[in-house]
Amino acid sequence: MKVKVGNLELEIVGEIDIGGKTYKVVEVPDSSEYKGFPPSWETVKKSMLTWRPYFRGKMIEEEGRLIPVIDDYVLYMSKRMYELLVNIYYTFKVNKPPLEVNISTVITQEIEKQEEALGRTLTPEEKTQMYLDYSIDLAILKDLGILS
């Protein structure tokens, strides 16, 4: 069954009880699964160097792990997209960074983490592709309403 979360239609894949409340679990596509570009793509693309997103969702801690929630939905997403969202949460909601920190800074950090995990420096083409993939992920998160 599909449900509208923000501007996107997502598949409900289950339910989960967290802290006595029942949430529907929805599967969030990442850039590799989403067909075309999300509705917020143009907005995100134009504001990469200035956007300081506001984190509108909640991160509920359960068994030492942060669970992303928007309204009555738990967001089930790829590991890469989850790590991006957690980085955004800590950068912009928890730590209140200086004004010069924007979403592009977070994407650069994520790409550096990927390079460290691979044990090598990515080529300029690989970095460009990753930057594009992360940007599409951001547009998806914005369309869900967890970022604004």
C-alpha positions in Angstrom: 0.0 0.0 0.0 1.3 3.5 -0.8 0.9 6.6 1.2 1.7 10.3 0.5 4.5 11.6 2.7 5.2 15.2 2.0 5.3 15.4 -1.9 6.2 11.7 -2.5 4.2 8.5 -2.7 6.0 5.9 -0.6 5.4 2.2 0.0 4.4 1.1 3.5 6.5 -1.8 4.4 5.4 -2.4 8.0 4.7 -1.0 11.4 6.8 -0.5 14.5 6.2 0.4 18.1 8.6 3.0 19.5 8.1 4.3 23.0 4.5 3.1 23.1 3.5 4.7 19.8 2.9 2.8 16.6 4.5 4.2 13.4 4.1 3.1 9.8 7.4 2.3 8.2 7.8 3.7 4.7 10.6 2.8 2.2 12.4 5.9 1.0 14.1 5.6 -2.5 17.6 7.0 -2.8 19.1 8.5 -5.9 19.8 5.1 -7.5 16.2 4.0 -7.1 14.3 7.2 -7.9 13.2 7.6 -11.5 14.1 11.0 -12.9 14.5 14.0 -10.6 12.4 14.7 -7.4 10.1 17.8 -7.4 12.5 19.8 -5.2 15.5 19.1 -7.5 15.7 22.5 -9.1 15.4 24.3 -5.8 18.1 22.1 -4.2 20.4 22.4 -7.2 20.3 26.2 -7.2 20.9 26.6 -3.5 23.7 24.1 -2.8 26.2 26.7 -1.7 23.8 28.7 0.5 21.2 26.2 1.8 21.3 25.6 5.5 18.5 23.1 5.9 16.1 23.2 8.8 15.6 19.7 10.2 11.8 19.3 10.6 11.6 15.6 11.5 12.5 13.8 14.7 15.3 11.4 15.4 14.1 9.0 18.0 16.8 7.1 19.9 16.1 3.4 20.2 18.7 0.8 21.3 21.5 3.2 20.6 20.4 4.1 17.1 18.7 7.2 15.8 15.5 6.5 13.9 14.3 9.1 11.5 10.6 10.0 11.9 8.3 12.5 10.1 4.8 12.7 11.4 3.6 9.1 12.0 6.1 7.5 9.6 9.5 5.9 10.2 11.8 6.5 7.2 13.5 3.3 6.0 16.3 4.2 3.7 19.7 3.1 2.4 22.7 3.3 4.6 24.2 6.1 2.6 21.1 8.2 2.7 20.7 7.5 6.5 24.3 8.6 7.2 23.7 11.8 5.2 20.5 12.5 7.2 22.3 11.9 10.5 25.2 14.2 9.5 22.6 16.9 8.6 20.8 16.3 11.9 24.0 16.7 13.9 25.4 19.6 11.8 22.3 21.8 11.6 20.0 20.8 14.5 22.3 19.7 17.3 25.5 21.7 16.8 24.3 25.0 15.4 27.3 25.6 13.0 28.8 28.9 12.0 27.1 30.8 9.1 29.7 29.7 6.5 28.6 26.0 6.9 26.1 25.0 4.3 24.7 21.8 2.8 27.6 21.5 0.4 30.0 21.3 3.4 28.0 18.2 4.6 28.2 16.5 1.2 31.9 17.1 1.0 32.3 15.4 4.4 30.2 12.4 3.2 32.4 12.1 0.1 35.6 12.2 2.3 34.1 9.5 4.5 33.5 7.3 1.3 37.1 7.9 0.3 38.4 6.9 3.7 36.2 3.7 3.6 37.6 2.8 0.2 41.2 3.6 1.2 41.8 5.8 -1.9 41.1 9.2 -3.4 38.2 9.3 -5.8 38.7 10.6 -9.3 37.1 13.9 -10.2 34.4 12.1 -12.2 33.6 9.8 -9.2 33.4 12.8 -6.9 31.1 14.6 -9.3 28.8 11.6 -9.6 28.7 11.2 -5.8 27.9 14.9 -5.3 25.1 14.6 -7.8 23.7 11.4 -6.1 23.8 13.2 -2.7 22.1 16.2 -4.2 19.3 14.0 -5.5 19.0 12.4 -2.0 18.7 15.9 -0.5 15.9 16.7 -2.9 14.1 13.5 -1.9 14.5 14.4 1.8 13.2 17.9 1.2 10.2 16.5 -0.7 9.5 14.2 2.2 9.3 17.2 4.5 12.1 16.1 6.9 14.2 19.0 5.6 13.2 22.5 4.6 
